């Protein structure tokens, strides 16, 4: 997922940085502390994936946003992620 981040820097009007980052959007089936869930997920993924494929961030949702065609709305996920990071 590509995320464009807006930054103000001295001497620049504005600067957009393009950062590639793997983000995992998670829906918990059982009520569990989010920190505990992140630790368990990271441990599991580190055993199964190369280090560069392990997500850097985990975002917990109640449900995935859907488009009119009932597909997961990726733009809404990015928007929600950026809003949460503010």
C-alpha positions as CSV (number, residue, x, y, z in Angstrom):
1,X,0.0,0.0,0.0
2,X,1.4,3.4,-0.9
3,X,0.8,6.2,1.4
4,X,1.5,9.8,0.5
5,X,2.4,11.8,3.5
6,X,2.3,15.6,3.6
7,X,5.1,17.4,5.4
8,X,6.0,21.1,5.7
9,X,9.7,21.7,5.6
10,X,11.6,25.0,5.9
11,X,12.5,26.3,2.4
12,X,9.8,24.2,0.8
13,X,6.2,25.1,0.1
14,X,5.1,21.5,0.7
15,X,6.7,18.1,0.3
16,X,4.9,14.8,-0.4
17,X,6.8,11.7,0.7
18,X,6.0,8.4,-0.8
19,X,6.5,5.6,1.7
20,X,5.7,2.0,1.2
21,X,4.5,0.3,4.3
22,X,2.7,-2.9,5.0
23,X,-0.4,-2.3,7.1
24,X,-2.6,-5.1,8.4
25,X,-6.3,-4.4,8.9
26,X,-7.6,-6.8,11.6
27,X,-11.1,-7.8,12.8
28,X,-10.9,-9.6,16.1
29,X,-13.4,-12.5,16.5
30,X,-13.0,-12.6,20.3
31,X,-12.6,-9.6,22.6
32,X,-8.9,-9.4,23.2
33,X,-6.6,-6.6,24.3
34,X,-5.2,-5.1,21.1
35,X,-1.6,-5.0,22.3
36,X,-1.8,-8.7,23.1
37,X,-3.3,-9.4,19.6
38,X,-0.5,-7.4,17.9
39,X,2.2,-9.4,19.8
40,X,0.6,-12.7,18.9
41,X,0.1,-11.7,15.3
42,X,3.7,-10.4,14.9
43,X,5.1,-13.6,16.5
44,X,3.1,-15.8,14.1
45,X,3.9,-13.8,11.0
46,X,7.6,-13.6,11.8
47,X,7.7,-17.4,11.8
48,X,5.9,-17.6,8.4
49,X,7.1,-14.6,6.5
50,X,10.4,-12.9,5.6
51,X,11.1,-9.9,7.9
52,X,10.3,-7.3,5.2
53,X,6.8,-8.7,4.7
54,X,5.7,-8.5,8.3
55,X,3.3,-5.5,8.7
56,X,4.6,-2.4,10.4
57,X,1.2,-1.3,11.6
58,X,-1.9,-3.1,12.7
59,X,-5.3,-1.4,12.5
60,X,-8.3,-2.9,14.3
61,X,-11.7,-2.6,12.8
62,X,-15.2,-3.6,13.7
63,X,-15.9,-4.4,10.1
64,X,-14.3,-3.7,6.7
65,X,-15.7,-0.8,4.7
66,X,-17.4,-1.9,1.4
67,X,-18.0,-0.2,-1.9
68,X,-21.4,-0.1,-3.7
69,X,-20.3,-3.3,-5.5
70,X,-19.7,-5.1,-2.1
71,X,-16.0,-5.2,-2.4
72,X,-13.6,-4.0,0.3
73,X,-13.2,-0.3,-0.2
74,X,-9.4,0.1,-0.1
75,X,-9.6,3.9,-0.4
76,X,-11.7,4.1,2.7
77,X,-9.2,1.9,4.6
78,X,-6.4,4.3,3.6
79,X,-8.5,7.3,4.6
80,X,-9.3,5.7,8.0
81,X,-5.7,4.8,8.6
82,X,-4.4,8.3,7.8
83,X,-7.1,9.8,10.0
84,X,-6.1,7.5,12.9
85,X,-2.4,8.6,12.5
86,X,-3.2,12.3,12.9
